[in-house]
Amino acid sequence: MGRQEETFWEQTRGLTWPFWAANLMEMIERLAYYGVRVVIPIYIAQADEIGGLHFTQGDKGLIFMWWAVVQSALPVFTGGFADRYGYKRQIVAAVFLKGLGYLMMASQRQFWPFFGGCLLLAAGTAVFKPPIQGTFVKTLTRETSGVGWGIFYMVVNVGGFLGPPLAHFLCGYSWPAVFYGCAVLVSLNLLWLLTYRRVDSGADRTTNVWHVAATTARELLNGRLLAFMLIASIFWAVLMQLWDMLPNFIVDWVDSASLARHLPAFMLARDLSRGPQIAQEWVINFNPFLIILCVAPLSWFVNKKMRRLTSMFWGFVIAGLGVYTAGSSQSIFICLAGIACFSVGEMLCSPKMNEYLGVIAPADKKALYMGYANIPIALGWGYGSFIGGQIYEQAGEKAGLALRYLAEVLQVSELPPRTQAFARLTELLGQSPAAVTQLLWDKYDPSRVWTPFAIAGLLAAVALFVFNHFARKWQDVNA
């Protein structure tokens, strides 16, 4: 019982340098990644964004669907390769792929070349994840896994918190500067690799590529593992809307003027047509800010008080309620309250999903099982973002609803292009942009785009509750 009674700080001091080196590389990679990820929904699809690509919301959903498939399905196999061929080599390959992806995204404005850059970035991320996470599970013990994964999740969110302000700053120069800056940043991990001591995966290094692939496929036939991944995929369909749909929703609908007047200029949006508004990336940043403050001690506390699956269950419930709350009103304070609720749910379940798979993984298949952790993300993010793009295009986008109002109410015969729809409606009505935004909100209620995702989160919780009931009988899964 000695190790279980150690304090949070005592367990933290026992973590080794390979664990911290991997965390530093993860933080740099996440800083670059979220520097792009939190603003790219605006760059891709916001109808009135200066310098944006002006693709449709459906196009954005299609891009994110394939991004999800590549980034989250590929680690199912790259995890096995990391075990077989070594973590360090795979990190080098990942850095080069990610850098090339950022460069393509900076220089290409047509749909398919830009799409290709997104997939290169996704592939680089897929190659990067398993060796980093494999390092964690090989350097953590059963007693320190809760604290270790909590610290990892905190470090991920340090990068997630610093990325949006970096993107906001670079965007002040130009949109391509955002991508070029992130390419330079991710390349710094090649320097950190000099301090990364080799971590032995414990895998058989005499096997060939086809044997690794066959082992990967065979392990996937575990029924309990498949059931868990399908349930978790529903949660990821909900969680990823914070990054995919909420940025556009905030720009379109949320009124933050009452709070924005008390904030410095660097936190404000460039578009002042509705008065001073907080830049959406700073609103989203409330999520990683809360996680940085709370996730490590919360993980330590939950590790002492809850079984892993119980923690995930409550995380699913609270995150689902948070998603619905965040999009239920135009008030910035209700939006922030929803993000806070969502963040608590995320902290309760997301680190525990990786920890759960790390604990049940066989000793020589740690990175392989960390690769499996990406299957729920591939499924959930993939279908969630595709459906979300369709839903938002039809029922949530302000430009689309402006076109609808022009056609249905004002019966305009020649409709303007989508990029000019809201400005045209404002001109015809002779009202302020804020008044026209309120008019469209009252008539079409775009908050309903969040209802399907809130329901999905609660359904995932019910399914996990049933899974948890059976898991209590499975001694080998340490649920």
C-alpha positions as CSV (number, residue, x, y, z in Angstrom):
1,M,0.0,0.0,0.0
2,G,3.1,2.3,0.3
3,R,3.1,3.6,-3.2
4,Q,-0.6,4.1,-3.3
5,E,-0.4,6.5,-0.3
6,E,2.2,8.7,-1.9
7,T,1.3,12.3,-2.4
8,F,0.9,14.0,-5.8
9,W,4.3,15.7,-5.5
10,E,6.1,12.5,-4.3
11,Q,4.8,10.6,-7.3
12,T,5.8,13.5,-9.6
13,R,9.4,13.5,-8.3
14,G,9.7,9.8,-9.1
15,L,9.1,10.3,-12.9
16,T,12.2,9.8,-15.0
17,W,13.9,12.0,-17.7
18,P,12.6,10.1,-20.7
19,F,9.1,10.8,-19.5
20,W,9.9,14.6,-19.3
21,A,11.8,14.7,-22.6
22,A,8.8,13.1,-24.4
23,N,6.5,15.7,-22.7
24,L,8.6,18.6,-23.9
25,M,8.5,17.3,-27.5
26,E,4.8,16.8,-27.2
27,M,4.3,20.3,-25.9
28,I,6.2,21.8,-28.9
29,E,4.3,19.6,-31.4
30,R,1.0,20.6,-29.8
31,L,1.9,24.3,-29.7
32,A,2.4,24.2,-33.5
33,Y,-0.6,22.0,-34.1
34,Y,-3.1,24.0,-32.1
35,G,-1.7,27.2,-33.5
36,V,-3.2,26.0,-36.7
37,R,-6.0,23.8,-35.4
38,V,-7.9,26.5,-33.5
39,V,-8.0,29.0,-36.3
40,I,-8.3,26.8,-39.4
41,P,-12.1,26.4,-39.3
42,I,-12.2,30.2,-39.8
43,Y,-9.6,30.1,-42.5
44,I,-11.3,27.3,-44.4
45,A,-15.0,28.2,-44.2
46,Q,-15.8,31.6,-42.5
47,A,-17.7,33.4,-45.3
48,D,-16.5,36.9,-44.5
49,E,-13.0,36.2,-43.3
50,I,-10.4,38.5,-45.0
51,G,-7.8,36.4,-46.7
52,G,-9.7,33.1,-46.0
53,L,-10.3,30.3,-48.4
54,H,-14.1,30.7,-48.3
55,F,-14.8,27.0,-48.8
56,T,-18.2,25.9,-47.7
57,Q,-19.0,24.4,-44.2
58,G,-19.6,21.1,-46.0
59,D,-16.1,21.3,-47.6
60,K,-14.7,22.0,-44.1
61,G,-16.5,18.9,-42.8
62,L,-15.1,16.8,-45.6
63,I,-11.6,18.0,-45.0
64,F,-11.8,17.3,-41.3
65,M,-13.3,13.8,-41.9
66,W,-10.4,12.7,-44.0
67,W,-8.0,14.5,-41.6
68,A,-9.5,12.4,-38.8
69,V,-9.2,9.2,-40.8
70,V,-5.5,9.7,-41.6
71,Q,-4.4,11.2,-38.3
72,S,-6.3,8.8,-36.1
73,A,-6.5,5.5,-38.1
74,L,-2.8,5.5,-39.2
75,P,-1.4,5.2,-35.7
76,V,-3.2,1.8,-35.4
77,F,-0.3,0.6,-37.6
78,T,2.4,3.1,-36.9
79,G,2.1,2.1,-33.2
80,G,3.3,-1.4,-34.0
81,F,6.1,0.0,-36.2
82,A,7.2,2.2,-33.4
83,D,7.5,-0.9,-31.1
84,R,9.4,-2.8,-33.8
85,Y,11.7,-0.2,-35.4
86,G,12.3,2.3,-32.5
87,Y,10.7,5.4,-31.1
88,K,13.4,7.9,-32.0
89,R,13.4,7.1,-35.8
90,Q,9.7,7.5,-36.0
91,I,9.8,10.9,-34.3
92,V,12.3,12.2,-36.9
93,A,10.0,11.0,-39.8
94,A,7.0,12.6,-38.1
95,V,8.7,16.0,-37.9
96,F,9.6,16.0,-41.6
97,L,6.0,15.1,-42.6
98,K,4.4,17.7,-40.4
99,G,6.8,20.4,-41.6
100,L,5.9,19.6,-45.2
101,G,2.2,19.7,-44.4
102,Y,2.4,23.1,-42.9
103,L,4.3,24.4,-45.9
104,M,1.7,23.1,-48.3
105,M,-1.1,24.6,-46.3
106,A,0.6,28.0,-46.3
107,S,1.2,28.1,-50.1
108,Q,-1.9,26.4,-51.6
109,R,-5.4,28.0,-51.9
110,Q,-7.2,25.6,-54.2
111,F,-9.2,22.9,-52.6
112,W,-7.3,19.7,-53.5
113,P,-3.7,21.0,-53.0
114,F,-4.7,22.5,-49.6
115,F,-6.5,19.2,-48.8
116,G,-3.3,17.4,-49.6
117,G,-1.4,19.6,-47.2
118,C,-3.9,18.9,-44.4
119,L,-3.5,15.1,-45.0
120,L,0.3,15.4,-44.8
121,L,0.0,17.2,-41.5
122,A,-2.4,14.5,-40.3
123,A,0.0,11.8,-41.4
124,G,2.9,13.4,-39.5
125,T,0.8,13.6,-36.4
126,A,-0.2,10.0,-36.8
127,V,3.5,9.0,-37.0
128,F,4.4,11.2,-34.0
129,K,1.9,10.0,-31.5
130,P,2.7,6.3,-30.9
131,P,6.4,6.7,-30.0
132,I,5.7,9.5,-27.6
133,Q,2.8,7.7,-25.9
134,G,4.8,4.5,-26.0
135,T,7.5,6.3,-24.1
136,F,5.0,7.3,-21.4
137,V,3.6,3.8,-20.8
138,K,7.1,2.3,-20.7
139,T,8.3,4.8,-18.1
140,L,5.2,4.8,-15.9
141,T,4.3,2.2,-13.3
142,R,0.8,1.1,-12.4
143,E,1.0,3.4,-9.3
144,T,2.2,6.5,-11.2
145,S,0.1,6.1,-14.3
146,G,-2.7,8.3,-13.1
147,V,-0.4,11.2,-12.3
148,G,1.7,10.6,-15.3
149,W,-1.1,10.7,-17.8
150,G,-2.6,13.7,-16.0
151,I,0.7,15.6,-16.4
152,F,0.9,14.5,-20.1
153,Y,-2.6,15.9,-20.6
154,M,-1.6,19.1,-18.8
155,V,1.4,19.5,-21.1
156,V,-0.7,18.9,-24.2
157,N,-2.9,21.7,-23.1
158,V,0.0,24.0,-22.3
159,G,0.7,23.7,-26.1
160,G,-3.0,24.0,-26.8
161,F,-3.2,27.2,-24.7
162,L,-0.1,28.9,-26.2
163,G,-1.0,27.9,-29.8
164,P,-4.0,30.2,-30.3
165,P,-2.3,33.4,-29.2
166,L,0.6,32.5,-31.4
167,A,-1.8,32.1,-34.4
168,H,-3.6,35.3,-33.5
169,F,-0.3,37.2,-33.5
170,L,1.0,35.6,-36.8
171,C,-2.4,36.1,-38.5
172,G,-1.9,39.9,-37.9
173,Y,0.8,39.6,-40.6
174,S,-1.0,37.2,-42.9
175,W,-2.7,33.8,-43.0
176,P,0.4,32.1,-44.6
177,A,2.5,33.4,-41.7
178,V,0.5,31.1,-39.3
179,F,1.5,28.0,-41.2
180,Y,5.1,29.0,-41.9
181,G,5.6,29.8,-38.2
182,C,4.2,26.5,-37.1
183,A,6.5,24.7,-39.6
184,V,9.6,26.3,-38.0
185,L,8.3,25.6,-34.5
186,V,7.7,21.9,-35.0
187,S,11.2,21.5,-36.5
188,L,12.6,22.4,-33.0
189,N,11.8,18.9,-31.9
190,L,14.8,17.7,-33.9
191,L,16.9,19.5,-31.4
192,W,15.1,18.0,-28.4
193,L,15.7,14.5,-29.8
194,L,19.4,15.0,-28.9
195,T,18.4,14.7,-25.2
196,Y,16.0,11.8,-25.8
197,R,17.6,8.6,-24.5
198,R,16.5,5.4,-26.1
199,V,13.5,3.7,-24.5
200,D,13.3,-0.1,-25.3
201,S,9.8,-1.0,-26.4
202,G,10.3,-4.7,-25.4
203,A,9.0,-5.8,-28.8
204,D,10.5,-8.6,-31.0
205,R,12.8,-6.7,-33.4
206,T,13.3,-9.7,-35.8
207,T,9.8,-9.5,-37.2
208,N,9.1,-8.0,-40.7
209,V,6.5,-5.3,-41.7
210,W,3.9,-7.9,-42.7
211,H,4.1,-9.6,-39.3
212,V,3.7,-6.3,-37.5
213,A,0.6,-5.5,-39.7
214,A,-0.9,-9.0,-39.0
215,T,-0.3,-8.6,-35.2
216,T,-2.0,-5.3,-35.3
217,A,-5.1,-6.7,-37.1
218,R,-5.2,-9.8,-34.9
219,E,-5.2,-7.8,-31.6
220,L,-8.2,-5.7,-32.9
221,L,-10.4,-8.8,-32.8
222,N,-10.6,-8.6,-29.0
223,G,-14.4,-8.1,-28.5
224,R,-14.0,-6.1,-25.3
225,L,-11.5,-3.8,-26.9
226,L,-13.8,-3.2,-29.9
227,A,-16.8,-2.4,-27.7
228,F,-14.8,0.1,-25.7
229,M,-13.5,1.8,-28.8
230,L,-17.0,2.1,-30.4
231,I,-18.4,3.7,-27.2
232,A,-15.4,6.1,-27.0
233,S,-15.9,7.1,-30.6
234,I,-19.3,8.6,-29.8
235,F,-17.6,10.8,-27.2
236,W,-14.9,11.9,-29.6
237,A,-17.6,12.9,-32.1
238,V,-18.9,15.3,-29.4
239,L,-15.5,16.5,-28.1
240,M,-14.1,17.5,-31.5
241,Q,-16.9,20.0,-32.2
242,L,-15.2,22.3,-29.7
243,W,-12.5,22.7,-32.3
244,D,-14.4,22.1,-35.5
245,M,-17.8,23.9,-35.1
246,L,-17.6,26.1,-32.1
247,P,-15.0,28.6,-33.6
248,N,-17.4,29.4,-36.5
249,F,-20.4,29.5,-34.1
250,I,-18.6,32.0,-31.8
251,V,-17.7,34.3,-34.8
252,D,-21.2,34.1,-36.2
253,W,-23.3,34.4,-33.0
254,V,-21.7,34.9,-29.6
255,D,-21.8,38.5,-28.4
256,S,-18.8,39.2,-26.2
257,A,-18.8,43.0,-26.3
258,S,-19.7,43.3,-22.6
259,L,-16.5,41.4,-21.7
260,A,-14.3,42.6,-24.6
261,R,-14.3,46.2,-23.4
262,H,-12.3,45.1,-20.3
263,L,-9.7,43.2,-22.2
264,P,-6.5,44.3,-24.0
265,A,-6.5,44.8,-27.7
266,F,-4.4,41.7,-28.5
267,M,-7.3,39.5,-27.4
268,L,-9.9,41.2,-29.7
269,A,-11.1,40.1,-33.1
270,R,-10.2,42.1,-36.2
271,D,-13.8,42.5,-37.4
272,L,-15.3,45.4,-35.5
273,S,-18.6,45.5,-37.4
274,R,-20.5,44.3,-34.3
275,G,-18.3,46.4,-32.0
276,P,-15.3,45.0,-30.0
277,Q,-15.5,41.2,-29.7
278,I,-13.2,38.7,-28.2
279,A,-11.2,36.7,-30.8
280,Q,-12.7,33.2,-30.9
281,E,-9.3,31.6,-30.3
282,W,-9.2,33.3,-26.9
283,V,-12.7,32.1,-26.1
284,I,-11.7,28.5,-27.0
285,N,-8.5,29.0,-25.0
286,F,-10.5,28.9,-21.8
287,N,-10.6,25.1,-22.3
288,P,-6.8,24.4,-22.2
289,F,-6.4,27.1,-19.5
290,L,-8.7,25.2,-17.2
291,I,-7.0,21.9,-18.0
292,I,-3.5,23.3,-17.4
293,L,-4.7,24.4,-13.9
294,C,-6.7,21.4,-12.9
295,V,-5.9,18.2,-14.8
296,A,-2.8,16.9,-13.0
297,P,-4.2,17.2,-9.4
298,L,-7.6,16.2,-10.5
299,S,-6.2,13.0,-12.1
300,W,-4.3,12.3,-8.9
301,F,-7.5,12.8,-6.9
302,V,-9.7,10.7,-9.3
303,N,-7.0,8.0,-9.3
304,K,-7.6,7.6,-5.6
305,K,-11.4,7.9,-5.5
306,M,-12.8,6.4,-8.8
307,R,-12.3,3.4,-11.0
308,R,-11.2,4.4,-14.5
309,L,-14.5,3.5,-16.2
310,T,-16.5,5.4,-13.6
311,S,-14.5,8.5,-14.2
312,M,-15.1,8.2,-17.9
313,F,-18.8,7.8,-17.4
314,W,-19.1,11.0,-15.5
315,G,-16.8,12.7,-18.0
316,F,-19.2,11.7,-20.8
317,V,-22.2,13.1,-19.0
318,I,-20.7,16.4,-18.0
319,A,-19.0,17.0,-21.4
320,G,-22.3,16.4,-23.2
321,L,-24.1,19.0,-21.0
322,G,-21.2,21.4,-21.5
323,V,-21.5,21.2,-25.3
324,Y,-25.2,22.0,-25.2
325,T,-24.7,24.9,-22.8
326,A,-21.9,26.4,-24.8
327,G,-24.1,26.8,-27.9
328,S,-27.4,27.5,-26.2
329,S,-27.1,31.3,-26.1
330,Q,-25.5,34.3,-27.6
331,S,-24.1,35.3,-24.2
332,I,-20.3,35.0,-23.9
333,F,-20.7,34.2,-20.2
334,I,-23.0,31.2,-20.9
335,C,-20.6,30.1,-23.7
336,L,-17.7,30.2,-21.2
337,A,-19.8,28.4,-18.6
338,G,-20.4,25.6,-21.2
339,I,-16.7,25.4,-22.1
340,A,-15.9,25.1,-18.4
341,C,-18.4,22.3,-17.9
342,F,-17.1,20.6,-21.0
343,S,-13.5,20.9,-19.8
344,V,-14.4,19.2,-16.5
345,G,-15.9,16.3,-18.4
346,E,-12.9,16.2,-20.7
347,M,-10.5,16.0,-17.8
348,L,-12.5,13.2,-16.2
349,C,-12.5,11.0,-19.2
350,S,-9.9,11.8,-21.9
351,P,-6.7,11.0,-19.9
352,K,-8.4,7.9,-18.5
353,M,-9.0,6.5,-22.0
354,N,-5.3,6.4,-22.7
355,E,-4.5,5.2,-19.2
356,Y,-7.1,2.4,-19.5
357,L,-5.6,1.1,-22.8
358,G,-2.1,1.5,-21.4
359,V,-2.9,-0.6,-18.3
360,I,-4.6,-3.4,-20.2
361,A,-2.0,-3.6,-23.0
362,P,0.4,-6.6,-23.0
363,A,4.0,-5.6,-21.9
364,D,5.4,-5.9,-25.4
365,K,2.5,-4.1,-27.2
366,K,2.3,-0.8,-25.4
367,A,2.8,1.5,-28.4
368,L,0.5,-0.8,-30.4
369,Y,-2.3,-0.3,-27.9
370,M,-1.6,3.5,-27.8
371,G,-2.1,3.3,-31.6
372,Y,-5.5,1.6,-30.9
373,A,-6.4,4.6,-28.8
374,N,-6.7,6.6,-32.0
375,I,-9.4,4.4,-33.5
376,P,-12.2,6.0,-31.5
377,I,-10.9,9.4,-32.5
378,A,-10.8,8.4,-36.2
379,L,-14.4,7.2,-36.1
380,G,-15.8,9.9,-33.9
381,W,-14.0,12.9,-35.3
382,G,-14.5,11.6,-38.8
383,Y,-18.3,11.1,-38.8
384,G,-18.8,13.8,-36.2
385,S,-17.1,16.5,-38.3
386,F,-18.7,15.4,-41.5
387,I,-22.2,15.5,-40.0
388,G,-21.4,18.6,-38.1
389,G,-20.3,20.4,-41.3
390,Q,-23.6,19.5,-43.0
391,I,-25.7,20.5,-40.0
392,Y,-23.9,23.8,-39.6
393,E,-24.1,24.6,-43.3
394,Q,-27.9,24.0,-43.3
395,A,-29.0,25.3,-39.9
396,G,-26.2,27.3,-38.2
397,E,-24.1,29.4,-40.5
398,K,-25.0,33.1,-40.4
399,A,-24.1,33.6,-44.1
400,G,-26.4,30.7,-45.1
401,L,-29.2,31.9,-42.9
402,A,-28.8,35.4,-44.3
403,L,-29.2,33.9,-47.8
404,R,-32.3,32.0,-46.6
405,Y,-33.8,35.2,-45.2
406,L,-33.1,37.1,-48.4
407,A,-34.9,34.4,-50.4
408,E,-37.8,33.5,-48.1
409,V,-38.7,36.8,-46.4
410,L,-37.4,39.6,-48.6
411,Q,-37.9,37.4,-51.7
412,V,-34.8,38.8,-53.4
413,S,-34.6,37.3,-57.0
414,E,-30.8,37.5,-57.5
415,L,-29.1,36.3,-54.4
416,P,-25.6,37.5,-53.7
417,P,-22.6,35.1,-53.2
418,R,-22.3,33.5,-49.8
419,T,-19.4,35.7,-48.9
420,Q,-21.5,38.9,-49.3
421,A,-24.9,37.6,-48.1
422,F,-24.8,39.1,-44.5
423,A,-23.5,42.5,-45.7
424,R,-26.3,42.6,-48.4
425,L,-29.0,41.7,-45.9
426,T,-27.7,44.4,-43.5
427,E,-27.8,46.9,-46.3
428,L,-31.3,46.1,-47.4
429,L,-32.7,46.1,-43.8
430,G,-30.9,49.3,-43.0
431,Q,-30.0,47.9,-39.5
432,S,-26.7,47.4,-37.7
433,P,-24.8,44.1,-38.0
434,A,-25.6,43.4,-34.4
435,A,-29.3,43.9,-34.9
436,V,-29.4,41.7,-38.0
437,T,-27.5,39.0,-36.2
438,Q,-30.1,39.1,-33.4
439,L,-32.9,39.0,-36.1
440,L,-31.5,35.8,-37.7
441,W,-30.9,34.2,-34.2
442,D,-34.5,34.8,-33.2
443,K,-36.0,33.6,-36.5
444,Y,-33.9,30.5,-37.1
445,D,-32.5,29.5,-33.7
446,P,-29.1,28.2,-34.8
447,S,-28.4,26.9,-31.2
448,R,-30.3,23.7,-32.3
449,V,-27.2,22.5,-34.2
450,W,-25.8,21.5,-30.8
451,T,-28.7,19.3,-29.7
452,P,-27.6,16.1,-31.7
453,F,-24.1,16.2,-30.2
454,A,-25.5,16.7,-26.6
455,I,-27.7,13.7,-27.1
456,A,-24.8,11.7,-28.5
457,G,-22.7,12.5,-25.4
458,L,-25.5,11.2,-23.1
459,L,-26.0,8.0,-25.2
460,A,-22.3,7.3,-25.0
461,A,-22.5,7.7,-21.2
462,V,-25.4,5.1,-21.1
463,A,-23.4,2.7,-23.2
464,L,-20.3,3.1,-21.0
465,F,-22.5,2.5,-17.9
466,V,-23.5,-0.9,-19.4
467,F,-19.9,-1.7,-20.4
468,N,-18.7,-0.7,-16.8
469,H,-21.2,-3.2,-15.4
470,F,-19.7,-6.1,-17.3
471,A,-16.1,-4.8,-16.8
472,R,-16.4,-5.3,-13.0
473,K,-16.5,-9.1,-13.8
474,W,-13.3,-8.9,-15.9
475,Q,-10.4,-9.2,-13.6
476,D,-7.8,-8.8,-16.3
477,V,-8.9,-5.3,-17.4
478,N,-8.4,-3.6,-14.0
479,A,-11.3,-1.3,-14.8
